[in-house]
Amino acid sequence: MTFDDDCIEHGTVGDPGPVGDIGPPGEGRENMEHPKRAMIHEMADQTEYNDIILLGGLDDAILGMTDRDDRPIVAYSIEKILEILMGDSGSRIDAVEYYHFNIEGLYAGEGTPIYIDDTLL
C-alpha cells in the first residue's frame, strides 16, 4: 500500500460481513482474509457485537482485541499504521499528519478502534 488518501474513507462503513470495514472495497482484501481479520469476523459472528470497525488496508497493524464499555473493539499499533502508510518511499512526517487527521480522529460509532503507541513494547 502506498501513502494516499484512499486508505480511509470517512463516514463510510461498509458491511462485507458482520464486521464493518472502513476503506475502499478490496483494499488489502483481494484473495485471502488476513488471519487476524478472520478471527475478528468469527468472534463477531458468535456475539451480538456486529459493528466492530476494521480499517481497510491496515490488517497488519492489528494488535488484537480489547474492550471499551464492556464491548469488544479492535486495537491497532500506531507504529505499524505509520509503517504501512509510509510504504517504501513515504515520508514519516506525512504519514504522522495523515494518521492524526484521518485515522486517530475518526469516530464511526461504538465499535470504533483504539490506537496504541507501542514504540516502547
ChimeraX attribute file (.defattr): number of C-alpha atoms within 10 A of each C-alpha:
attribute: neighborCount
match mode: 1-to-1
recipient: residues
	/A:1	14
	/A:2	13
	/A:3	19
	/A:4	13
	/A:5	9
	/A:6	14
	/A:7	23
	/A:8	22
	/A:9	17
	/A:10	14
	/A:11	11
	/A:12	13
	/A:13	19
	/A:14	16
	/A:15	14
	/A:16	10
	/A:17	11
	/A:18	19
	/A:19	22
	/A:20	22
	/A:21	22
	/A:22	21
	/A:23	22
	/A:24	18
	/A:25	14
	/A:26	11
	/A:27	16
	/A:28	19
	/A:29	14
	/A:30	8
	/A:31	7
	/A:32	8
	/A:33	13
	/A:34	13
	/A:35	11
	/A:36	16
	/A:37	18
	/A:38	12
	/A:39	14
	/A:40	22
	/A:41	19
	/A:42	13
	/A:43	16
	/A:44	18
	/A:45	14
	/A:46	11
	/A:47	9
	/A:48	10
	/A:49	16
	/A:50	18
	/A:51	20
	/A:52	22
	/A:53	23
	/A:54	26
	/A:55	24
	/A:56	20
	/A:57	23
	/A:58	21
	/A:59	20
	/A:60	17
	/A:61	20
	/A:62	21
	/A:63	17
	/A:64	14
	/A:65	15
	/A:66	13
	/A:67	13
	/A:68	13
	/A:69	7
	/A:70	7
	/A:71	12
	/A:72	22
	/A:73	23
	/A:74	22
	/A:75	19
	/A:76	24
	/A:77	20
	/A:78	22
	/A:79	16
	/A:80	20
	/A:81	21
	/A:82	23
	/A:83	19
	/A:84	21
	/A:85	25
	/A:86	20
	/A:87	14
	/A:88	11
	/A:89	9
	/A:90	16
	/A:91	15
	/A:92	14
	/A:93	11
	/A:94	15
	/A:95	20
	/A:96	19
	/A:97	13
	/A:98	19
	/A:99	18
	/A:100	12
	/A:101	11
	/A:102	15
	/A:103	20
	/A:104	13
	/A:105	9
	/A:106	16
	/A:107	13
	/A:108	17
	/A:109	11
	/A:110	15
	/A:111	21
	/A:112	20
	/A:113	26
	/A:114	16
	/A:115	18
	/A:116	14
	/A:117	11
	/A:118	12
	/A:119	9
	/A:120	4
	/A:121	4
